[in-house]
Amino acid sequence: MRAYVLKRLLLMIPTFAGIFLVLFLLLNLAPGRPGGTSAGVDLAASLRDERGQDSQRIFREQFQLDRPVLLNPYFALRPAKVRAALERFAQAVPATSAERVAAWEELEDWGSYAVPGLVAAMRDDPRAAVCDAAVLVLRHAAQRPLLDPFAERPDPATAAENRAREAENAELRTWRYGPGAPEPERREVIARWSAWYDAHASRWQWDAWGRLRVLLLETRLAAYVSNLARLDFGVSLVTREPVIPTLVSKLKYSITLSLGSLVLAYAIAIPLGVLSAVTRGSSSDRAITVGLFVLYSLPSFFVATLLLVYLSQGSPLPGLRLFPTGGWSSPDPLSRTSLAELADVAWHLVLPMACMTYGSLAALSRYMRSSLLDVIAADFVRTARAKGVPERTVVLHHALRNALLPILTLLGGLLPAVLGGSVIVEYVFGIPGMGLWVVDSIFQRDYNVILAVELLSTVLVLVGTLLTDLAYAWADPRIRYE
Amino acid sequence: MARRGNGWPERLLLAAILIALGVVVFQLDTIEQRFLAQSRALDELTRALERARAAPAPGPAPTDGGAAPTRRWLHPEVPNLLHDPDYPMRVAGAKTDGRLVRWFGTDPKGFNPLLENGADVQDGIVLYVGAALASRMAWTDPEKWQKELAERVEVTDEGRELTIYLRPGVRWQAPGNLDLGDARHAWLRGDHFVTARDVAFSLSLIQNPQVENGSLKNYYQDLESWRVIDDLTIVVRWKKTFCGAIEYTLGVPLVPEFFYAYDEDGTRFPDATLGARFDQHWYDHLGMVGAGPYRLVSYVPGTEIRLERNEDYFGEKPAIREIVYQLYADPNATLLKLKAHELSFGSLRPGQYRDEIKRFDSLPPAKRPKQSPFWNGDLRYRTYLDNSFYYIGWNADRPLFRDKRVRQAMTLAFDRARIVEHVFVGLGEVAVGPYDVESPFHDPDIRPWPYDPARARALLAEAGFADTDGDGVLDADLTPDDGDPTRTPFEFSLLVYNGSPEMESAANILKEDLLALGVRMRIESAEWSLMQKRMDEKDFDAVTGGWALSYDPDLYQIFHSSQADVPKGSNRVGFRNPEADRLMEQAREVCEPTARLAILRRLHRILHEEQPYSFFFVRRAVAAWWKEVERVEFAKLRPKANSLPWWVDTALPEAGSR
């Protein structure tokens, strides 16, 4: 048994790695890019303004969005390719708006790896437009990222290096000219860039090891994995808050809701299932079945709205103003004692929990019913009846215990749902849980949040399946894992 | 199976344990109640202390603005740009301890006034907690500026240079939602005065590339330099004469240097990484430090944000003592929360307005539902013009819409008045141009294009469209960018945001009307990110959209021809008109009111004639509030539902208390 558990635990590692890789690739290759600001107009504005472009570049650096996803072949970026993108961006060749945007994004993606190509284009391209575009892009691409910019206490060496880099960046930012600049000024700036590149060309020359390092390690995947190894899930790309503390604060809502409704569902479904099984075929069995399936088919957004409109404080019927109109607790939670707060939260959760529960009753009670019927048909139950044990004891004591096992093992599979939350119930009842958070993050391409949540639920699924299997063995002595 | 012992001793023991547990819980609850009562008393004491401190104290006494004989002006000959406030925040008889409960939305991305440009944070928090150097006189004359932190502003060198004199003795608020008793925060205690260095700090952050606020940076492109003269004086210089200079200089979101340049235990951020550290400032998700009329005192994520009147505020203090924002995602829930009196002020959706109010509006009072809070006097409501307009933009880079007569015909075939009445429940007014209809820039002589299909048909015929092949669809010889004229049928698609069912209905009505003219329009619904991409790439024939504009809008980004060629530019419709270009350039430089008015009105006329957009309508918002909220007056500027002059009658039950 111990060997089996160990084997399963070891198997989890490659499974987790595989799932992680698929998740990571899907997320990073999906269309759409995370922006520093969510509104599109802002992106347009920042593209026009050079400082906006700078901060966009820094944002991309900070979240490693300036690197390719899986492998980084940019050390071998051909100058001709850079020049082709520049041509399209500068409209030196006919290009539609879409092609220009694509060319810009390409140049942005290459980042500093494009510098040799940009310098080549700047030096020897006969077309002024391409040359100007090269200088414009160079101004961003040539800048060097700060080392560990969020360090609470940077060590003196890092701080000194950052000061040097920031000074160089500040200087490079001024090497520019406006649209209608006189020729001498243009030439002067270009000469400066040219000289600067000659002095620093070694930054773009790699030996074989360096190339391998760039290929494998200067990627988003490598950056994420190295953070993950330190259990650092990063900060949200949107709010800049560390992901894990936010996740923990959201878990409070989601776990309460889903565990509560799980317990509630079992507490209601098991007696109903027992009742149906005992009175199999009778009108009460049929009534229960029909009733539960009607509930099962009611969509929760509809029921939730209905409950709120008629049973909350805003109800048109004064006698039914029983519950609050949503939310987690009443205003000013700090002015209540813990006990009062507990009662207040419970009062707020009645309707949402009802909404999350009623749908799962049908399935659970059917499981219970069929499982109990199986057991009742078993020999030992007949024996118990034959020796004169009252029917009530037969069902509740002898049969039910055995019939409960398959139902309880279902729980293992439900573990990840605890993390998932329920988007609809959270939205309608205004509960700030996991569901809404994840959906918002997906819309905003908040990679770090999505990955953290998905990885955690991966772990829960893996652990959940293992627990289910172990629970089977524990409950049924006939099952043995070797 | 072994039976568990169910004997009396076990049961007694269990009962005893349960009783003991109950007693402990009760005891703890009582202790906690006492503790809470004490902390409430402590709060009261703190508040009283704050009030006492706000009273004139010895030492560097705050002077009342303007009459400071000891101060030396650098340009005494220049008149003060700023006026004294002329609109009272408190009226006689107003109760001063009321609470207003409103909706905020979901959790804000952060509270940093320099980083967060969302309307929720700017209109809900920064407006009340932050303090500006000066503000437009929002209730009386938005053309004029009134004193806030600045008591005098001199504009010199043809508008390029602004000399700003700060009011002395204004303190930054103590950070709320933070335990100042904690030794870790000891460095935050004490007085911190608003100085010219804070203004310089804020400007330098805007210019810092590490600070991520692209849209704000865009406004300060032409800022040249600033010079701190002394503690209370700063000179800000712009590269060229620019009418926005006053607006952007005086409207700069201010952040205190003593606070935002430091980490949680009071160590200053290294200069090289100042911007990056500021982007992730430790306090951004706890609250905001300003010098405005309110303080942010608590924030419970997902539940509420609480503002309390700043008793140390330098100006006239508002009557409402506390503003509570409820946080929830679903805007539809506002109606229910209003009815339940969990909110005291909220806005209704068009459908809710129709069902709750409009349906009964025309009925005699006896037939209106008595139990509805809207009709029994509990809730009051008003509709007001929100300064944002919706439009259909015609891509003039496509051969089909290059001719202005075609664009005019589209507007003539667009029955805007009827759509606003029926689809948008009458909540709007047909738009005639990009300006706020209540602003002076809006030329009242320009009449909206009527709904006139006959004239639309005539214009299309004039532009060369006729149904030559008898298929029911008009066609014309059009010249694409690269090629020869070809016979092209009048078919195009309209890109519509799928998040607005009303807009989709409007598009369907237009589609039918156009079909009657022989124009075939397809409707393409798209989710926002796809729509954004298509607009960025100018990959559309026609598109629906909306703009929210400031009081004195700079149309350069939207309509200047140079912006049509910028990738991802906002002139998505490719509007190019040399005279309009010239006027928009002048509008940035001619700041003298009369001349500027003439320029903007001329521009309005050209836009009306050219119809780069079919200006659709200006939305009306519906505000509803409980009867205890008094003097609900709307400002002339966004955000119009600014509660500073309101008051809450505490003799009536308050929202959110039970």
Interface residues (C-beta under 8 A of the other chain):
Chain A: G32 G36 T37 A39 G40 V41 D42 L43 A44 A45 S46 L47 R48 D49 R51 G52 D54 S55 Q56 I58 F59 Q62 F89 Q91 P94 T96 S97 A98 R100 V101 W104 L146 P149 F150 A151 E152 R153 P154 A159 N162 R163 R165 E166 R173 V235 V238 T239 R240 E241 S249 Y253 L308 V309 S312 Q313 G314 P316 R321 P324 T325 G326 G327 W328 S329 S330 P331 D332 P333 L334 S335 R336 T337 S338 L339 A340 E426 Y427 V428 G430 I431 P432 L436 D440 F443
Chain B: V25 L28 D29 E32 Q33 L36 R40 V101 T106 D107 K109 G110 N117 Q207 P209 Q210 V211 E212 N213 G214 S215 K217 N218 Q221 D263 T267 P270 D271 A272 T273 G275 A276 R277 D279 Q280 D284 H285 S298 V300 P301 G302 T303 E304 R306 V324 Q326 L327 Y328 A329 D330 A333 L335 L336 K337 L338 K339 A340 H341 E342 Q371 S372 D482 S529 Q532 M535 D536 E537 K538 D539 Q557 Q563 D565 V566 P567 K568 G569 S570 G656 R658
